[in-house]
Amino acid sequence: MIWSPQLGADESHVPGAARLMSDPRVTHHWDPEMLVGEAFRGIVHADQPLWDFWMLFDRTARWKDAAPPEPAWWEHQLRGLPDERHLEPDRFGRMAARLLDSPAP
């Protein structure tokens, strides 16, 4: 989980917010310069660095060099991105379960 300083957030807010994603498989990182949101913005053709953006990756995804990996699925809560990809938690959960159930490469 990448946390960044949108809407006045700062690093001191991360521990409280991290409790929302308490699964031990989740690692939390603070990105004060919004580098991750900027890196992924080109993948979805966004006009701003991404935030409130949820991505799932398959087991083969690796970040190599400057280009981030392509997510297997993504949803958002932003303006200007496709309505059909607006965050729907149940759908997102189903997509995550499918990826978790997929065989290892």
C-alpha positions as CSV (number, residue, x, y, z in Angstrom):
1,M,0.0,0.0,0.0
2,I,1.5,3.3,-1.0
3,W,0.4,6.4,0.9
4,S,1.0,9.9,-0.4
5,P,0.3,13.5,0.6
6,Q,-3.0,14.2,-1.2
7,L,-5.6,16.4,0.5
8,G,-3.3,17.5,3.3
9,A,-2.2,14.0,4.3
10,D,1.2,13.5,5.9
11,E,3.3,10.6,7.1
12,S,1.8,10.9,10.7
13,H,-1.6,9.8,9.2
14,V,-0.3,6.5,7.9
15,P,-0.4,4.3,11.0
16,G,-4.1,5.1,11.6
17,A,-4.9,4.6,7.9
18,A,-2.9,1.4,7.7
19,R,-5.2,-0.2,10.2
20,L,-7.8,-0.3,7.3
21,M,-5.5,-2.7,5.5
22,S,-4.2,-4.9,8.4
23,D,-3.7,-8.1,6.3
24,P,-0.1,-9.3,7.1
25,R,0.6,-9.6,3.4
26,V,0.2,-5.8,2.9
27,T,3.3,-3.6,3.3
28,H,2.8,0.1,3.8
29,H,5.0,2.8,2.3
30,W,5.0,6.6,2.5
31,D,5.7,8.3,-0.9
32,P,6.1,12.0,-0.1
33,E,6.9,13.0,-3.7
34,M,4.1,10.9,-5.2
35,L,6.6,9.1,-7.4
36,V,4.5,5.9,-7.6
37,G,1.3,7.8,-8.6
38,E,3.3,9.6,-11.3
39,A,4.9,6.3,-12.6
40,F,1.5,4.6,-13.0
41,R,-0.4,7.6,-14.4
42,G,0.8,6.8,-18.0
43,I,-0.6,3.3,-17.9
44,V,-4.2,4.6,-17.5
45,H,-3.6,7.9,-19.3
46,A,-4.5,10.0,-16.3
47,D,-4.0,13.8,-16.3
48,Q,-2.7,13.8,-12.7
49,P,-0.6,11.5,-10.5
50,L,-2.7,8.6,-9.3
51,W,-4.2,8.4,-5.8
52,D,-7.3,6.7,-4.6
53,F,-6.3,4.2,-7.2
54,W,-6.3,0.5,-6.5
55,M,-4.3,-2.0,-8.5
56,L,-3.9,-5.8,-8.4
57,F,-0.9,-7.6,-10.0
58,D,-0.5,-11.2,-11.0
59,R,2.2,-13.3,-9.5
60,T,4.7,-12.6,-12.3
61,A,4.6,-8.8,-12.0
62,R,8.0,-7.3,-11.3
63,W,9.0,-3.6,-11.3
64,K,12.2,-3.5,-13.5
65,D,14.0,-0.4,-14.5
66,A,11.9,2.8,-14.8
67,A,8.7,1.2,-16.2
68,P,6.2,-0.1,-13.6
69,P,4.5,-3.4,-14.3
70,E,1.1,-3.5,-15.9
71,P,-1.6,-4.2,-13.3
72,A,-3.8,-7.2,-13.9
73,W,-6.8,-5.1,-12.7
74,W,-7.3,-1.6,-11.4
75,E,-10.1,0.6,-10.1
76,H,-10.2,4.2,-9.0
77,Q,-12.0,7.0,-7.2
78,L,-10.9,9.8,-9.4
79,R,-12.5,12.2,-11.9
80,G,-11.5,11.8,-15.6
81,L,-11.0,8.1,-15.6
82,P,-13.5,5.5,-17.0
83,D,-16.7,5.2,-15.0
84,E,-16.7,1.4,-15.6
85,R,-13.5,1.2,-13.5
86,H,-14.8,3.3,-10.6
87,L,-14.1,1.4,-7.3
88,E,-16.6,-1.3,-6.5
89,P,-15.3,-3.1,-3.4
90,D,-17.1,-6.4,-4.1
91,R,-15.9,-6.6,-7.7
92,F,-12.4,-5.6,-6.6
93,G,-12.5,-8.4,-4.0
94,R,-13.6,-10.9,-6.5
95,M,-10.7,-9.9,-8.8
96,A,-8.2,-10.2,-6.0
97,A,-9.6,-13.7,-5.1
98,R,-9.2,-14.8,-8.7
99,L,-5.6,-13.7,-8.7
100,L,-4.9,-15.3,-5.3
101,D,-6.4,-18.6,-6.6
102,S,-4.4,-18.6,-9.8
103,P,-1.6,-21.1,-10.0
104,A,2.0,-19.9,-9.3
105,P,4.1,-19.6,-12.5
